[in-house]
Amino acid sequence: MIIEDDMDDQEFLEETFSILDYPNPVIFFSNGNDALEYLLETNTPPVLIISDINMPNISGIEVREKINSNKKLQKLKIPYVFFTTAQKASVVAECSLSDFGFFTKPNTILEIQNTIKTIMEYWLECYAPSLVSEEADCLTAA
């Protein structure tokens, strides 16, 4: 799931995911409110959320806070990654890196592809909280 209000960035990300050819479908939301509505209604939650921070109406930080404060969404433990142009130390601190990650949007399509590949490869190798059952032994799960 990608939450991104900039249509050019959406196109770059769509192209990137097409080139990288990951098996999961990618769904885009232009604003956080639509993304939250989807998350509350869907029976198939995303494996990963990649979100911009600076968006009108509701910021990516506010979306993450709403997910973290909603009992239903909290239980899903969906990894949340910020992918944004914001680079100020105060913004990074506000995002609380313990919430999975903060990546700065690069300037070229090749750099975007490399960054997305890094994010995706990490989550393919990592035991994502949303993919491990409470009964599973994370150290031995294959």
C-alpha positions as CSV (number, residue, x, y, z in Angstrom):
1,M,0.0,0.0,0.0
2,I,1.4,3.4,-1.0
3,I,0.0,6.7,0.4
4,E,1.2,9.4,-1.8
5,D,-0.5,12.6,-2.9
6,D,1.9,13.6,-5.7
7,M,0.7,12.1,-9.0
8,D,4.3,12.2,-10.5
9,D,5.6,10.3,-7.5
10,Q,2.8,7.8,-7.8
11,E,3.8,7.3,-11.5
12,F,7.4,6.8,-10.6
13,L,6.5,4.3,-7.9
14,E,4.1,2.5,-10.1
15,E,6.8,2.2,-12.8
16,T,9.3,1.1,-10.1
17,F,7.1,-1.7,-8.8
18,S,6.4,-2.8,-12.3
19,I,10.1,-3.0,-13.1
20,L,11.0,-4.8,-9.8
21,D,8.1,-7.2,-10.5
22,Y,7.2,-8.2,-6.9
23,P,4.3,-10.6,-6.7
24,N,2.1,-8.5,-4.3
25,P,-0.3,-6.1,-5.9
26,V,0.4,-2.4,-5.2
27,I,-2.5,-0.2,-4.3
28,F,-2.2,3.6,-4.2
29,F,-4.1,6.2,-2.1
30,S,-3.8,9.9,-2.7
31,N,-4.7,10.8,0.8
32,G,-4.5,9.3,4.3
33,N,-8.2,9.4,4.9
34,D,-8.9,7.1,2.0
35,A,-6.1,4.8,3.1
36,L,-7.5,4.6,6.6
37,E,-11.0,3.9,5.3
38,Y,-9.6,1.0,3.2
39,L,-7.7,-0.4,6.1
40,L,-10.8,-0.4,8.3
41,E,-12.9,-2.1,5.7
42,T,-10.6,-4.6,4.0
43,N,-10.3,-8.3,4.8
44,T,-6.9,-8.3,3.1
45,P,-4.6,-5.9,4.8
46,P,-1.4,-4.9,3.1
47,V,1.9,-6.5,3.9
48,L,3.6,-3.1,4.1
49,I,2.6,0.6,4.0
50,I,4.8,3.1,2.3
51,S,3.7,6.7,3.1
52,D,4.6,10.2,2.3
53,I,4.6,12.6,5.3
54,N,3.6,15.9,3.8
55,M,0.0,15.6,2.5
56,P,-3.1,17.8,2.7
57,N,-5.8,17.2,5.3
58,I,-3.9,14.4,7.2
59,S,-0.2,13.9,7.2
60,G,1.5,10.5,7.0
61,I,2.5,10.9,10.7
62,E,-1.2,11.4,11.6
63,V,-2.2,8.3,9.5
64,R,0.4,6.2,11.4
65,E,-0.8,7.6,14.7
66,K,-4.4,6.7,13.8
67,I,-3.4,3.2,12.9
68,N,-1.4,2.8,16.1
69,S,-4.4,4.1,18.2
70,N,-7.0,1.9,16.5
71,K,-7.4,-1.5,18.2
72,K,-8.3,-3.4,15.0
73,L,-5.5,-1.9,12.9
74,Q,-3.0,-2.2,15.8
75,K,-3.5,-6.0,15.8
76,L,-2.6,-6.2,12.1
77,K,0.9,-4.9,12.9
78,I,1.5,-3.6,9.4
79,P,5.0,-2.3,8.9
80,Y,4.9,1.4,8.2
81,V,7.7,3.1,6.2
82,F,7.9,6.8,5.6
83,F,9.1,7.7,2.0
84,T,9.3,11.5,1.8
85,T,11.2,14.6,0.8
86,A,11.2,15.8,4.5
87,Q,14.7,15.8,5.8
88,K,14.7,17.9,8.9
89,A,15.9,16.3,12.1
90,S,12.7,17.3,13.9
91,V,10.5,15.5,11.3
92,V,12.6,12.4,11.6
93,A,12.4,12.5,15.4
94,E,8.6,13.1,15.2
95,C,8.3,10.0,13.0
96,S,9.9,7.8,15.7
97,L,12.1,5.5,13.7
98,S,11.0,2.6,15.9
99,D,7.9,2.6,13.6
100,F,9.9,0.7,10.9
101,G,11.7,3.2,8.8
102,F,12.3,6.6,7.3
103,F,13.6,7.0,3.7
104,T,14.2,10.2,1.8
105,K,12.8,10.3,-1.8
106,P,15.7,10.3,-4.2
107,N,15.8,12.6,-7.3
108,T,16.0,10.1,-10.2
109,I,14.0,7.1,-11.2
110,L,17.0,4.8,-10.8
111,E,17.6,6.0,-7.3
112,I,13.9,5.6,-6.5
113,Q,14.1,2.0,-7.8
114,N,17.2,1.3,-5.7
115,T,15.6,2.7,-2.6
116,I,12.3,0.8,-3.1
117,K,14.3,-2.4,-3.8
118,T,16.2,-1.9,-0.5
119,I,12.9,-1.4,1.4
120,M,11.3,-4.4,-0.2
121,E,14.3,-6.7,0.2
122,Y,14.5,-5.8,3.8
123,W,10.8,-6.8,4.4
124,L,11.2,-9.9,2.3
125,E,14.0,-11.1,4.6
126,C,12.6,-9.7,7.8
127,Y,10.1,-11.4,10.0
128,A,7.5,-8.7,9.5
129,P,5.2,-8.5,12.5
130,S,2.1,-8.8,10.3
131,L,3.4,-12.1,8.8
132,V,4.3,-14.0,12.0
133,S,1.6,-15.5,14.1
134,E,1.8,-15.1,17.9
135,E,2.4,-18.9,18.3
136,A,5.3,-19.0,15.8
137,D,8.8,-19.2,16.9
138,C,10.4,-16.4,15.0
139,L,13.9,-17.8,15.3
140,T,13.0,-21.0,13.6
141,A,10.2,-19.9,11.2
142,A,11.1,-20.5,7.6
